[in-house]
């Protein structure tokens, strides 16, 4: 019973992470980490798929090994965050919602810019 709940929760997290790629209010990474955790405890097959076959696999493996982002990932994420929030700010007519979106943008960018990045030369030194 617990195994099936973890599998369902893992797939729900994968779906939400995928939606989070294009929707500014859904975070992608926490949902991916939740999915990896659920699959690691419930289904080795799905866990392997998430780490080695999915679109997100290389990022998850890099995070598990180094607790840091791969080179280039941070700036791609920042650009996507700014673009999606810019579209949202342009489409939303209510000033207070725009204020909330701006506050979320500042918090999210602060978080993203503080994440460590490790490149190949630093990997070899470890």
DODO-619286 format. One record per residue: x, y, z of N, C-alpha, C, O in turn; residue in three letters. Coordinates in nm, 3 decimals. Layout:
N
{{X Y Z} {X Y Z} {X Y Z} {X Y Z} ala}
...
END
This chain:
126
{{0.082 -0.120 0.000} {0.000 0.000 0.000} {0.087 0.126 0.000} {0.063 0.218 -0.079} unk}
{{0.187 0.131 0.088} {0.276 0.247 0.094} {0.354 0.263 -0.035} {0.376 0.375 -0.082} unk}
{{0.395 0.151 -0.093} {0.470 0.154 -0.220} {0.388 0.222 -0.328} {0.440 0.307 -0.401} unk}
{{0.262 0.186 -0.339} {0.178 0.245 -0.444} {0.152 0.393 -0.419} {0.146 0.472 -0.513} unk}
{{0.137 0.431 -0.294} {0.120 0.574 -0.262} {0.244 0.654 -0.302} {0.232 0.764 -0.355} unk}
{{0.362 0.599 -0.275} {0.485 0.667 -0.313} {0.500 0.676 -0.465} {0.547 0.777 -0.516} unk}
{{0.460 0.571 -0.536} {0.467 0.574 -0.683} {0.371 0.681 -0.738} {0.408 0.758 -0.826} unk}
{{0.250 0.685 -0.685} {0.153 0.785 -0.731} {0.202 0.926 -0.698} {0.195 1.015 -0.782} unk}
{{0.252 0.945 -0.576} {0.305 1.076 -0.538} {0.425 1.113 -0.624} {0.441 1.230 -0.661} unk}
{{0.510 1.017 -0.657} {0.625 1.043 -0.743} {0.583 1.088 -0.881} {0.639 1.185 -0.934} unk}
{{0.486 1.021 -0.941} {0.440 1.060 -1.075} {0.368 1.194 -1.073} {0.379 1.272 -1.167} unk}
{{0.294 1.220 -0.966} {0.230 1.351 -0.952} {0.337 1.460 -0.944} {0.321 1.567 -1.004} unk}
{{0.444 1.433 -0.872} {0.553 1.529 -0.862} {0.621 1.550 -0.998} {0.660 1.662 -1.030} unk}
{{0.637 1.443 -1.077} {0.697 1.457 -1.211} {0.608 1.544 -1.299} {0.659 1.630 -1.371} unk}
{{0.478 1.523 -1.293} {0.385 1.604 -1.374} {0.392 1.751 -1.331} {0.399 1.840 -1.415} unk}
{{0.391 1.775 -1.200} {0.398 1.913 -1.151} {0.533 1.978 -1.186} {0.538 2.097 -1.217} unk}
{{0.640 1.901 -1.181} {0.771 1.954 -1.219} {0.773 1.991 -1.366} {0.829 2.094 -1.404} unk}
{{0.713 1.908 -1.449} {0.707 1.936 -1.593} {0.625 2.063 -1.619} {0.664 2.145 -1.701} unk}
{{0.514 2.078 -1.549} {0.435 2.201 -1.562} {0.513 2.321 -1.510} {0.500 2.432 -1.563} unk}
{{0.595 2.299 -1.407} {0.673 2.407 -1.350} {0.778 2.463 -1.443} {0.829 2.573 -1.419} unk}
{{0.810 2.390 -1.549} {0.907 2.442 -1.647} {0.850 2.566 -1.716} {0.924 2.658 -1.749} unk}
{{0.719 2.567 -1.739} {0.659 2.678 -1.814} {0.570 2.769 -1.730} {0.538 2.880 -1.773} unk}
{{0.530 2.724 -1.612} {0.445 2.807 -1.527} {0.530 2.871 -1.417} {0.599 2.800 -1.344} unk}
{{0.525 3.002 -1.403} {0.616 3.069 -1.311} {0.591 3.041 -1.163} {0.684 3.056 -1.083} unk}
{{0.474 3.000 -1.125} {0.446 2.982 -0.983} {0.475 2.841 -0.934} {0.475 2.817 -0.813} unk}
{{0.498 2.747 -1.023} {0.529 2.609 -0.983} {0.679 2.587 -0.989} {0.740 2.601 -1.095} unk}
{{0.740 2.552 -0.877} {0.884 2.527 -0.879} {0.914 2.388 -0.936} {0.846 2.291 -0.900} unk}
{{1.011 2.377 -1.021} {1.044 2.250 -1.084} {1.130 2.162 -0.995} {1.098 2.045 -0.974} unk}
{{1.237 2.216 -0.942} {1.336 2.137 -0.870} {1.280 2.068 -0.745} {1.306 1.949 -0.727} unk}
{{1.205 2.136 -0.659} {1.153 2.064 -0.542} {1.065 1.945 -0.580} {1.069 1.841 -0.513} unk}
{{0.986 1.960 -0.685} {0.903 1.848 -0.728} {0.987 1.734 -0.783} {0.955 1.617 -0.761} unk}
{{1.094 1.766 -0.854} {1.183 1.661 -0.904} {1.253 1.588 -0.790} {1.266 1.465 -0.793} unk}
{{1.297 1.662 -0.691} {1.361 1.599 -0.576} {1.262 1.511 -0.500} {1.299 1.404 -0.451} unk}
{{1.138 1.556 -0.489} {1.034 1.474 -0.425} {1.010 1.347 -0.505} {0.999 1.239 -0.447} unk}
{{1.003 1.359 -0.637} {0.983 1.241 -0.721} {1.098 1.143 -0.707} {1.076 1.023 -0.696} unk}
{{1.221 1.193 -0.706} {1.337 1.105 -0.690} {1.333 1.035 -0.555} {1.364 0.916 -0.546} unk}
{{1.296 1.106 -0.452} {1.285 1.047 -0.318} {1.178 0.938 -0.315} {1.200 0.829 -0.261} unk}
{{1.061 0.968 -0.371} {0.951 0.870 -0.373} {0.990 0.746 -0.453} {0.967 0.634 -0.408} unk}
{{1.048 0.766 -0.571} {1.085 0.652 -0.655} {1.199 0.570 -0.594} {1.202 0.448 -0.611} unk}
{{1.291 0.636 -0.525} {1.402 0.563 -0.462} {1.349 0.468 -0.355} {1.411 0.364 -0.329} unk}
{{1.238 0.501 -0.293} {1.181 0.419 -0.188} {1.073 0.324 -0.235} {1.028 0.239 -0.159} unk}
{{1.029 0.338 -0.360} {0.917 0.255 -0.404} {0.942 0.176 -0.532} {0.891 0.065 -0.545} unk}
{{1.018 0.231 -0.625} {1.034 0.165 -0.754} {1.172 0.193 -0.813} {1.196 0.301 -0.866} unk}
{{1.262 0.096 -0.806} {1.394 0.115 -0.868} {1.384 0.144 -1.018} {1.465 0.219 -1.072} unk}
{{1.285 0.085 -1.084} {1.269 0.107 -1.228} {1.236 0.252 -1.259} {1.297 0.312 -1.348} unk}
{{1.140 0.312 -1.186} {1.104 0.451 -1.208} {1.216 0.546 -1.165} {1.239 0.649 -1.228} unk}
{{1.285 0.509 -1.058} {1.397 0.591 -1.012} {1.507 0.594 -1.119} {1.563 0.699 -1.149} unk}
{{1.536 0.479 -1.176} {1.636 0.472 -1.284} {1.590 0.553 -1.404} {1.669 0.625 -1.465} unk}
{{1.463 0.543 -1.439} {1.409 0.620 -1.551} {1.426 0.770 -1.525} {1.469 0.844 -1.613} unk}
{{1.393 0.815 -1.404} {1.402 0.957 -1.372} {1.546 1.006 -1.379} {1.571 1.117 -1.426} unk}
{{1.642 0.924 -1.334} {1.781 0.968 -1.331} {1.853 0.952 -1.464} {1.946 1.027 -1.493} unk}
{{1.812 0.855 -1.547} {1.890 0.825 -1.668} {1.813 0.839 -1.799} {1.875 0.842 -1.905} unk}
{{1.682 0.847 -1.795} {1.607 0.854 -1.920} {1.525 0.980 -1.937} {1.487 1.016 -2.048} unk}
{{1.496 1.048 -1.828} {1.410 1.165 -1.839} {1.490 1.287 -1.879} {1.613 1.286 -1.878} unk}
{{1.419 1.390 -1.915} {1.479 1.516 -1.957} {1.556 1.580 -1.841} {1.653 1.653 -1.864} unk}
{{1.515 1.553 -1.717} {1.574 1.614 -1.599} {1.688 1.533 -1.539} {1.752 1.579 -1.445} unk}
{{1.715 1.415 -1.591} {1.807 1.321 -1.529} {1.947 1.374 -1.504} {2.002 1.356 -1.396} unk}
{{2.006 1.438 -1.603} {2.144 1.485 -1.585} {2.153 1.589 -1.474} {2.252 1.593 -1.400} unk}
{{2.051 1.674 -1.461} {2.052 1.774 -1.355} {2.039 1.708 -1.217} {2.106 1.747 -1.122} unk}
{{1.951 1.607 -1.208} {1.935 1.537 -1.080} {2.061 1.461 -1.041} {2.102 1.465 -0.925} unk}
{{2.123 1.393 -1.136} {2.246 1.321 -1.105} {2.358 1.416 -1.062} {2.431 1.388 -0.967} unk}
{{2.368 1.529 -1.131} {2.469 1.628 -1.095} {2.443 1.681 -0.954} {2.537 1.696 -0.876} unk}
{{2.319 1.710 -0.922} {2.285 1.760 -0.789} {2.316 1.655 -0.682} {2.369 1.688 -0.577} unk}
{{2.284 1.527 -0.709} {2.311 1.421 -0.611} {2.461 1.404 -0.588} {2.503 1.377 -0.475} unk}
{{2.541 1.418 -0.691} {2.685 1.397 -0.677} {2.756 1.517 -0.615} {2.848 1.498 -0.534} unk}
{{2.716 1.638 -0.650} {2.795 1.756 -0.613} {2.721 1.858 -0.526} {2.783 1.951 -0.475} unk}
{{2.592 1.841 -0.509} {2.511 1.941 -0.437} {2.530 2.080 -0.498} {2.536 2.180 -0.427} unk}
{{2.538 2.082 -0.630} {2.556 2.208 -0.703} {2.497 2.192 -0.843} {2.470 2.081 -0.888} unk}
{{2.476 2.305 -0.908} {2.424 2.304 -1.045} {2.537 2.284 -1.145} {2.651 2.322 -1.119} unk}
{{2.506 2.223 -1.259} {2.608 2.214 -1.364} {2.628 2.351 -1.430} {2.541 2.437 -1.421} unk}
{{2.743 2.370 -1.495} {2.769 2.498 -1.562} {2.660 2.530 -1.665} {2.618 2.443 -1.741} unk}
{{2.616 2.653 -1.666} {2.515 2.697 -1.763} {2.372 2.679 -1.717} {2.282 2.747 -1.768} unk}
{{2.348 2.592 -1.623} {2.210 2.565 -1.580} {2.151 2.684 -1.505} {2.033 2.716 -1.519} unk}
{{2.234 2.749 -1.425} {2.184 2.861 -1.346} {2.134 2.973 -1.436} {2.027 3.029 -1.414} unk}
{{2.212 3.008 -1.538} {2.174 3.120 -1.623} {2.058 3.086 -1.714} {1.977 3.173 -1.746} unk}
{{2.047 2.960 -1.757} {1.928 2.918 -1.832} {1.804 2.932 -1.745} {1.700 2.980 -1.790} unk}
{{1.815 2.889 -1.620} {1.701 2.899 -1.528} {1.663 3.044 -1.502} {1.545 3.078 -1.501} unk}
{{1.763 3.129 -1.482} {1.736 3.271 -1.455} {1.666 3.334 -1.575} {1.570 3.410 -1.558} unk}
{{1.712 3.304 -1.695} {1.649 3.361 -1.816} {1.505 3.313 -1.828} {1.416 3.393 -1.857} unk}
{{1.481 3.184 -1.807} {1.344 3.133 -1.815} {1.254 3.193 -1.707} {1.139 3.226 -1.733} unk}
{{1.307 3.208 -1.587} {1.229 3.269 -1.479} {1.191 3.412 -1.514} {1.076 3.451 -1.499} unk}
{{1.288 3.489 -1.562} {1.260 3.630 -1.596} {1.160 3.638 -1.712} {1.070 3.721 -1.709} unk}
{{1.176 3.553 -1.812} {1.082 3.555 -1.926} {0.940 3.518 -1.885} {0.845 3.586 -1.924} unk}
{{0.924 3.413 -1.807} {0.789 3.372 -1.768} {0.725 3.474 -1.675} {0.605 3.501 -1.686} unk}
{{0.802 3.532 -1.585} {0.746 3.635 -1.500} {0.715 3.761 -1.579} {0.617 3.829 -1.549} unk}
{{0.795 3.793 -1.679} {0.769 3.911 -1.761} {0.636 3.896 -1.835} {0.557 3.990 -1.842} unk}
{{0.612 3.777 -1.889} {0.485 3.751 -1.957} {0.370 3.763 -1.857} {0.267 3.823 -1.887} unk}
{{0.387 3.706 -1.740} {0.282 3.714 -1.638} {0.255 3.858 -1.597} {0.140 3.900 -1.585} unk}
{{0.362 3.933 -1.576} {0.345 4.074 -1.538} {0.277 4.154 -1.648} {0.200 4.247 -1.620} unk}
{{0.304 4.120 -1.772} {0.243 4.191 -1.884} {0.094 4.158 -1.897} {0.013 4.243 -1.934} unk}
{{0.058 4.031 -1.867} {-0.081 3.987 -1.885} {-0.173 4.022 -1.768} {-0.294 4.035 -1.787} unk}
{{-0.118 4.038 -1.649} {-0.200 4.061 -1.530} {-0.233 4.211 -1.516} {-0.142 4.293 -1.510} unk}
{{-0.361 4.245 -1.513} {-0.397 4.387 -1.505} {-0.400 4.443 -1.362} {-0.391 4.564 -1.344} unk}
{{-0.412 4.358 -1.261} {-0.425 4.405 -1.123} {-0.289 4.443 -1.064} {-0.195 4.364 -1.068} unk}
{{-0.279 4.563 -1.011} {-0.152 4.612 -0.960} {-0.103 4.533 -0.840} {0.018 4.512 -0.826} unk}
{{-0.194 4.488 -0.753} {-0.151 4.414 -0.634} {-0.100 4.275 -0.671} {-0.012 4.222 -0.604} unk}
{{-0.156 4.215 -0.776} {-0.105 4.086 -0.822} {0.033 4.105 -0.885} {0.123 4.022 -0.868} unk}
{{0.049 4.213 -0.957} {0.182 4.244 -1.012} {0.285 4.263 -0.901} {0.399 4.219 -0.913} unk}
{{0.244 4.328 -0.794} {0.333 4.345 -0.680} {0.372 4.211 -0.618} {0.489 4.190 -0.584} unk}
{{0.276 4.122 -0.604} {0.306 3.988 -0.552} {0.400 3.912 -0.646} {0.493 3.846 -0.602} unk}
{{0.374 3.922 -0.775} {0.461 3.856 -0.873} {0.603 3.911 -0.867} {0.700 3.836 -0.875} unk}
{{0.616 4.041 -0.854} {0.749 4.102 -0.842} {0.821 4.055 -0.716} {0.941 4.028 -0.718} unk}
{{0.747 4.046 -0.605} {0.806 3.998 -0.480} {0.853 3.853 -0.496} {0.963 3.818 -0.451} unk}
{{0.770 3.769 -0.558} {0.808 3.630 -0.581} {0.928 3.621 -0.674} {1.017 3.537 -0.655} unk}
{{0.932 3.707 -0.775} {1.045 3.708 -0.868} {1.175 3.742 -0.795} {1.276 3.676 -0.816} unk}
{{1.171 3.842 -0.710} {1.292 3.880 -0.635} {1.337 3.765 -0.545} {1.456 3.734 -0.539} unk}
{{1.244 3.703 -0.474} {1.278 3.592 -0.385} {1.335 3.475 -0.463} {1.437 3.418 -0.425} unk}
{{1.270 3.440 -0.574} {1.315 3.327 -0.655} {1.452 3.354 -0.718} {1.538 3.266 -0.719} unk}
{{1.473 3.473 -0.769} {1.604 3.505 -0.826} {1.713 3.508 -0.720} {1.826 3.466 -0.746} unk}
{{1.681 3.558 -0.601} {1.778 3.557 -0.492} {1.818 3.413 -0.459} {1.936 3.384 -0.440} unk}
{{1.719 3.326 -0.451} {1.747 3.184 -0.423} {1.832 3.123 -0.534} {1.931 3.056 -0.507} unk}
{{1.793 3.145 -0.658} {1.864 3.085 -0.772} {2.009 3.134 -0.780} {2.100 3.055 -0.804} unk}
{{2.029 3.263 -0.761} {2.163 3.318 -0.775} {2.256 3.276 -0.661} {2.378 3.288 -0.673} unk}
{{2.200 3.227 -0.551} {2.283 3.181 -0.440} {2.321 3.034 -0.452} {2.407 2.987 -0.377} unk}
{{2.260 2.960 -0.544} {2.294 2.818 -0.561} {2.435 2.804 -0.617} {2.474 2.880 -0.706} unk}
{{2.512 2.709 -0.565} {2.648 2.692 -0.615} {2.650 2.627 -0.754} {2.560 2.552 -0.790} unk}
{{2.755 2.657 -0.829} {2.778 2.597 -0.961} {2.915 2.530 -0.954} {3.010 2.588 -0.902} unk}
{{2.924 2.410 -1.007} {3.053 2.341 -1.009} {3.081 2.300 -1.154} {2.995 2.242 -1.220} unk}
{{3.201 2.332 -1.203} {3.236 2.297 -1.340} {3.332 2.178 -1.341} {3.366 2.125 -1.235} unk}
{{3.375 2.138 -1.459} {3.457 2.018 -1.473} {3.590 2.027 -1.400} {3.635 1.928 -1.343} unk}
{{3.655 2.145 -1.401} {3.783 2.158 -1.331} {3.766 2.145 -1.180} {3.853 2.090 -1.113} unk}
{{3.655 2.197 -1.127} {3.629 2.183 -0.985} {3.592 2.040 -0.949} {3.623 1.994 -0.839} unk}
{{3.525 1.968 -1.040} {3.489 1.829 -1.015} {3.613 1.742 -1.001} {3.616 1.651 -0.917} unk}
{{3.714 1.769 -1.082} {3.837 1.688 -1.078} {3.914 1.711 -0.949} {3.983 1.621 -0.901} unk}
{{3.904 1.830 -0.891} {3.976 1.862 -0.769} {3.915 1.795 -0.647} {3.985 1.772 -0.548} unk}
{{3.787 1.761 -0.653} {3.718 1.701 -0.538} {3.753 1.559 -0.522} {3.704 1.494 -0.430} unk}
END
